[in-house]
């Protein structure tokens, strides 16, 4: 009979209508309100059923065989409201009467009224059980096609036996096949729409996050600018304050030194009266305060990047003599040995900054005497070119003591601003913790670095490495090597 060709034509019409509906929705209907779109979709399903009947297979005058059930199956899968599916089913059923009122037309209308009521019950039942979309589709296709066959056999104008034995074996498999194919097409369309919506949502989210990141970046840049400016103001303030304080403080120190010298002749008298030498106390306190101010000034210069290193010829013997003169008195007062050793292979002069070199050595020796109660402090100057990770020749100033030592886990902390190995040390021994950080920065500016080797209770050994020979590309370590060697052993 021509069921296959007619049903195939119906299927092509349904696919074409689905494609046109997609195009219309994408470019026109998407701009219309959701309620109007909903109504138009219901009318589209009714029209799809009507177009299937229009191009259906006509048997025995007014009997039509077509795929009008396919739009109803798809509607039952898509819509979650039973009333809407009933409206579509009734609409397709009554549209059969537009081809003429006859016994066959009335039977077709009754068939779709029954199918509409059945769809309403099925949707209600499946909604309660919360079936998956795939399960809903399979059940709807099987149940509606089975009931459709029974309705045609019972209420149709074709004799029951003729329909069951002759027509149904051809129409039912084709209807089931095309129903499944169209359901798969619908599923693919829904998945594509879902992907588009997810992509749109992702794009909106990324756009929003990009804007938030841009705003956060601008905020961070502004904050960084403010912090840089505040740091600059702080450094300038510290530098100005240090200069302003040093002038009157130098006068106080000079006067206190004069008073201290005048008190030396009356030392026995002061001891008999059990009164302290106030001039000596003022002089020592002033020197300590001046040292603190000098440290703060150096710190502000380092932070502001204005600390300059002057390369000049430095006589090592003069450096040694200066250190001996400065710390011999401290060694005598504490009753510890102090020795300076220069190895014979050393040159008589090196290229460096004499002022900054002496400042570093004073800091290292001051700490050694401060934390050593008995034993000895040694300063040894020698060459070192044995380290495989360092290029060129180096002169090393090693300061060793037999003091309290530094725990292994505090070796990095002592080179940080305002920190010491133990917070209680500042109360017991005094100091601000600026000496070693400033010395480390000065060593880096001079092309070298400082290493420490110490254990708690076993004394400390600090090595100041300075380049002995300069080359065209600079001297000493690169920035990476300085980071690797500075403050570690």
C-alpha positions in Angstrom: 0.0 0.0 0.0 1.8 3.4 0.1 2.0 3.7 3.9 5.8 3.8 3.9 6.1 6.7 1.3 3.3 8.7 2.9 4.7 8.3 6.4 8.1 9.2 5.2 6.7 12.4 3.6 5.0 13.1 6.9 8.3 12.7 8.7 10.0 15.0 6.3 7.3 17.7 6.9 7.6 17.4 10.6 11.4 17.7 10.5 11.1 20.7 8.2 8.6 22.3 10.6 10.8 21.7 13.6 13.8 23.3 11.8 11.7 26.3 10.8 10.4 26.6 14.3 14.0 26.6 15.6 15.0 29.4 13.1 11.9 31.5 13.9 12.6 31.1 17.7 16.3 32.0 17.4 15.9 35.1 15.3 12.3 36.4 15.9 10.4 34.7 18.7 13.3 35.0 21.2 12.5 38.8 21.3 8.8 38.1 22.2 7.5 37.4 25.7 7.6 33.9 27.0 3.9 33.6 27.4 3.3 34.4 23.7 6.0 31.9 22.7 4.3 29.2 24.9 0.9 29.8 23.1 2.6 29.8 19.7 4.3 26.5 20.5 0.9 24.9 21.3 -0.5 26.1 18.0 2.5 24.8 16.2 1.9 21.2 17.6 -1.7 21.4 16.5 -0.7 22.7 13.0 1.9 19.9 12.7 -0.8 17.3 13.3 -3.0 19.0 10.7 -0.3 19.1 8.1 0.3 15.4 8.6 -3.4 14.7 7.9 -3.2 17.0 4.9 -0.5 14.8 3.3 -1.7 11.6 4.7 -2.6 8.3 3.0 -6.2 8.2 1.9 -7.8 4.8 2.1 -11.3 4.0 1.0 -12.5 7.5 0.4 -12.4 9.4 3.7 -10.1 7.1 5.8 -6.7 8.8 6.5 -3.5 7.1 7.7 -0.7 9.5 8.8 1.7 10.4 11.6 -0.5 12.9 13.4 0.2 10.9 16.6 3.9 11.9 16.5 3.3 15.6 17.4 1.1 14.4 20.3 3.9 12.1 21.5 6.5 14.8 21.3 4.1 17.2 23.2 3.6 14.7 25.9 7.4 14.4 26.3 8.0 18.2 26.2 5.2 19.7 28.3 4.9 19.0 32.0 1.3 20.3 32.3 -1.4 17.8 31.6 -3.9 20.4 30.5 -1.6 21.8 27.8 -1.2 18.3 26.3 -5.0 17.7 26.4 -5.5 21.0 24.5 -3.0 19.9 21.8 -4.6 16.4 21.5 -8.1 17.9 21.3 -6.9 20.4 18.8 -5.4 17.8 16.5 -8.5 15.6 16.9 -11.0 18.4 16.0 -8.8 19.6 13.1 -9.6 16.2 11.5 -13.1 17.6 10.9 -11.7 20.3 8.6 -11.3 17.6 5.9 -15.0 16.9 6.0 -17.4 15.5 8.5 -17.8 11.8 8.1 -17.9 8.6 10.1 -14.1 8.2 9.7 -13.5 11.9 10.8 -15.6 11.5 13.9 -13.8 8.2 14.8 -10.4 10.0 14.4 -11.6 12.9 16.6 -12.8 10.5 19.3 -9.5 8.6 19.1 -7.5 11.8 19.9 -9.8 12.8 22.7 -9.1 9.5 24.3 -5.4 9.9 23.7 -5.4 13.4 25.2 -7.1 12.2 28.4 -4.6 9.2 28.5 -1.7 11.7 28.1 -3.0 13.8 31.0 -3.1 10.8 33.3 0.3 9.6 32.2 2.0 13.0 32.7 0.5 13.3 36.2 1.7 9.8 37.1 5.2 10.3 35.7 5.6 13.7 37.3 4.8 12.2 40.7 7.4 9.5 40.1 9.9 11.9 38.7 11.0 9.8 35.8 14.0 10.7 33.7 13.3 12.3 30.3 14.5 9.1 28.5 12.1 7.0 30.5 9.2 9.3 29.9 9.9 9.2 26.2 10.0 5.4 25.9 6.8 5.0 28.0 4.9 7.6 26.1 5.9 6.2 22.7 4.9 2.6 23.6 1.6 3.4 25.4 0.3 6.0 22.9 1.0 3.9 19.9 -0.5 0.8 21.5 -3.7 2.7 22.5 -3.9 4.3 19.1 -3.9 0.9 17.4 -6.7 -0.3 19.8 -8.8 2.8 19.2 -8.6 2.5 15.4 -9.4 -1.2 15.7 -12.4 -0.6 18.0 -13.8 2.8 16.9 -12.5 3.0 13.3 -14.6 2.3 10.2 -12.3 -0.4 8.9 -13.4 -3.9 10.0 -11.5 -5.1 13.0 -10.0 -8.3 11.4 -9.0 -6.5 8.2 -7.2 -3.7 10.2 -5.4 -6.1 12.6 -4.3 -8.5 9.9 -3.7 -6.3 6.9 -3.0 -2.6 7.9 -1.7 -2.7 11.5 1.4 -4.9 10.7 2.5 -2.2 8.3 1.6 1.0 10.1 2.5 0.2 13.7 6.2 -0.6 13.1 6.6 2.5 10.9 4.8 4.7 13.4 7.0 3.4 16.3 10.2 3.9 14.2 9.4 7.4 13.2 8.2 8.3 16.7 11.6 7.1 18.1 13.5 9.0 15.4 11.7 12.2 16.0 12.1 11.8 19.7 15.9 11.4 19.2 15.9 14.5 17.0 14.0 16.4 19.8 16.5 15.1 22.4 19.4 16.3 20.3 17.7 19.7 19.8 17.1 20.0 23.6 20.7 19.1 24.4 22.0 21.6 21.8 19.7 24.3 23.4 21.0 23.3 26.8 24.6 23.6 25.7 23.9 27.0 24.2 22.3 28.2 27.4 25.2 26.8 29.5 27.7 28.4 27.1 25.8 31.7 27.4 25.7 31.5 31.1 29.4 30.6 31.2 30.2 33.6 29.0 28.2 35.9 31.2 29.9 34.5 34.2 33.4 34.9 32.7 32.5 38.4 31.6 31.4 39.3 35.1 34.5 37.7 36.6 36.8 39.4 34.1 35.2 42.7 35.1 35.6 41.9 38.7 39.3 40.9 38.1 39.8 44.2 36.3 38.4 46.2 39.1 40.4 44.2 41.6 43.5 44.8 39.6 42.8 48.5 39.4 42.2 48.5 43.2 45.4 46.6 43.8 47.4 48.9 41.6 46.0 51.9 43.4 46.7 50.3 46.7 50.3 49.5 45.6 50.8 53.1 44.4 49.5 54.4 47.8 51.8 51.9 49.7 54.8 52.9 47.5 54.1 56.6 48.1 53.6 56.0 51.8 56.9 54.0 52.0 58.6 56.9 50.2 57.2 59.4 52.6 58.2 57.2 55.5 61.8 56.8 54.2 62.1 60.6 53.6 60.7 61.3 57.1 63.2 58.8 58.6 66.1 60.3 56.7 65.1 63.9 57.6 64.5 63.0 61.2 67.8 61.2 61.5 69.7 64.2 60.2 67.8 66.6 62.4 68.4 64.5 65.5 72.1 63.9 64.9 73.1 67.5 65.0 72.0 68.2 68.6 72.9 64.7 69.7 76.5 65.2 68.6 76.7 68.3 70.7 75.3 66.4 73.7 77.9 63.6 73.1 80.8 66.0 72.9 79.7 67.9 76.1 79.2 64.6 77.9 82.6 63.4 76.8 84.2 66.6 78.2 82.2 66.1 81.5 83.3 62.4 81.6 87.0 63.3 81.1 86.7 65.9 84.0 85.1 63.2 86.2 88.0 60.8 85.7 90.2 62.7 88.2 87.5 62.5 90.8 86.7 58.8 90.3 87.9 57.7 93.7 85.9 60.5 95.4 82.8 59.4 93.5 83.3 55.8 94.6 83.7 56.9 98.2 80.5 58.9 98.0 78.8 55.9 96.2 77.7 58.3 93.4 77.9 57.4 89.7 79.8 59.4 87.0 76.8 61.0 85.4 78.9 62.4 82.5 80.1 58.9 81.6 76.5 57.6 81.6 75.3 60.5 79.4 78.2 59.9 77.0 77.6 56.2 76.7 73.8 56.7 76.3 74.4 59.3 73.7 76.7 57.1 71.7 74.1 54.3 71.7 71.4 56.7 70.6 73.6 58.0 67.8 74.2 54.5 66.6 70.5 53.8 66.6 69.9 57.0 64.6 72.6 56.0 62.1 71.0 52.6 61.7 67.6 54.2 61.0 69.2 56.5 58.5 70.9 53.6 56.7 67.6 51.7 56.8 65.7 54.6 55.2 68.3 55.0 52.5 68.2 51.3 51.7 64.4 51.3 51.4 64.5 54.5 49.3 67.2 53.1 47.1 69.5 56.0 47.8 72.3 54.2 49.7 75.4 54.6 47.5 78.5 52.5 47.5 81.8 54.2 46.6 84.4 51.9 45.1 87.9 53.0 46.2 91.2 51.5 47.2 91.0 50.1 50.8 94.1 49.2 52.7 93.4 46.0 54.7 96.0 46.8 57.4 94.1 50.0 58.2 90.8 48.2 58.5 92.4 45.7 60.9 94.0 48.4 62.9 90.7 50.3 63.2 88.9 47.2 64.4 91.5 46.4 66.9 91.5 49.9 68.4 87.7 50.0 68.5 87.2 46.6 70.3 90.3 46.1 72.4 88.7 48.1 75.2 85.5 46.0 75.0 87.5 42.8 75.2 89.4 44.0 78.3 86.2 45.0 80.0 84.5 41.7 79.4 87.7 39.6 80.1 87.6 37.8 76.8 90.3 37.3 74.2 90.2 39.2 70.9 92.5 38.4 68.0 92.6 39.6 64.4 94.4 37.4 61.8 95.3 38.3 58.2 96.4 35.4 56.0 99.6 36.0 54.1 98.2 35.4 50.7 96.1 38.5 50.9 96.8 41.6 48.8 97.6 44.8 50.6 94.6 46.6 49.1 91.2 45.8 47.7 88.6 47.7 45.7 85.6 48.3 48.0 83.8 50.9 50.1 85.9 51.4 53.2 83.1 53.1 55.2 80.6 50.4 54.5 83.1 47.6 55.0 84.0 49.0 58.5 80.3 49.4 59.3 79.6 45.7 58.5 82.6 44.5 60.5 81.6 46.8 63.5 78.1 45.3 63.4 79.4 41.7 63.3 82.0 42.3 66.0 79.6 44.3 68.2 77.2 41.4 68.2 80.0 38.9 68.9 81.1 40.9 72.0 77.5 41.5 73.1 76.6 37.8 73.1 79.9 36.4 74.4 80.4 36.2 78.2 83.6 34.2 78.2 86.0 32.7 75.8 87.1 34.6 72.7 86.2 36.6 69.6 88.2 36.3 66.4 88.3 38.2 63.2 90.1 36.4 60.4 90.6 37.7 56.8 91.4 35.2 54.0 90.8 34.4 50.4 88.3 31.8 49.2 87.9 30.5 45.6 86.9 26.9 46.4 83.2 27.2 46.3 82.0 25.6 43.0 78.8 27.7 42.9 80.7 31.0 43.0 82.9 32.4 40.2 86.0 34.5 40.7 88.1 35.1 43.8 86.6 36.3 47.1 88.0 37.9 50.2 86.3 36.6 53.3 86.0 38.4 56.7 85.1 35.8 59.3 83.9 36.8 62.8 83.9 33.9 65.2 82.8 33.9 68.9 82.2 31.5 71.7 78.9 33.1 72.7 75.3 31.9 73.2 74.9 30.9 69.5 71.8 31.0 67.3 69.3 28.1 66.8 69.3 26.6 63.3 65.7 27.6 62.6 66.5 31.3 63.4 69.3 31.8 60.8 67.0 33.5 58.3 65.0 35.5 60.9 68.1 37.4 62.1 68.5 39.0 58.7 64.9 40.4 58.8 64.3 44.0 59.9 63.6 44.4 63.6 63.9 40.7 64.3 66.3 38.8 66.5 66.7 35.1 67.2 64.8 35.5 70.5 62.4 38.3 71.4 63.7 38.4 74.9 67.2 39.2 73.7 66.3 42.8 73.0 65.4 43.2 76.7 68.4 41.3 78.0 71.1 42.6 75.6 69.5 45.6 74.0 69.4 46.5 70.3 66.8 46.9 67.7 67.7 44.1 65.3 68.7 46.4 62.5 72.4 45.6 62.5 72.4 42.3 60.6 69.7 43.3 58.0 71.5 46.5 57.2 74.8 44.6 57.0 73.3 42.1 54.6 71.9 44.9 52.4 75.3 46.7 52.4 77.1 43.4 51.5 74.8 42.9 48.5 75.3 46.5 47.3 79.1 45.8 47.5 78.7 42.7 45.4 78.9 40.2 48.2 76.8 38.4 50.8 76.9 37.2 54.4 76.7 33.6 55.6 76.1 32.3 59.2 77.1 29.1 60.8 75.9 28.7 64.4 74.3 26.4 66.9 72.6 27.3 70.1 75.1 27.3 73.0 78.1 26.6 70.6 79.0 30.1 69.4 78.6 31.8 66.0 80.6 32.2 62.9 79.7 34.9 60.4 81.4 35.1 56.9 81.4 38.3 54.9 82.2 37.5 51.3 83.3 40.4 49.0 84.6 40.1 45.5 88.4 40.3 45.2 88.5 40.7 41.4 85.9 42.7 39.3 85.0 41.8 35.7 83.3 43.7 32.9 79.8 42.4 33.6 80.0 43.3 37.3 81.5 41.7 40.2 80.5 39.1 42.8 77.3 37.1 42.5 74.3 37.6 40.3 71.0 38.5 42.0 70.0 34.8 41.9 73.2 33.7 43.5 73.0 36.4 46.2 69.5 35.2 47.1 70.8 31.6 47.2 73.8 32.4 49.4 72.7 35.3 51.5 72.0 34.5 55.1 72.4 30.7 54.7 75.1 28.1 55.1 
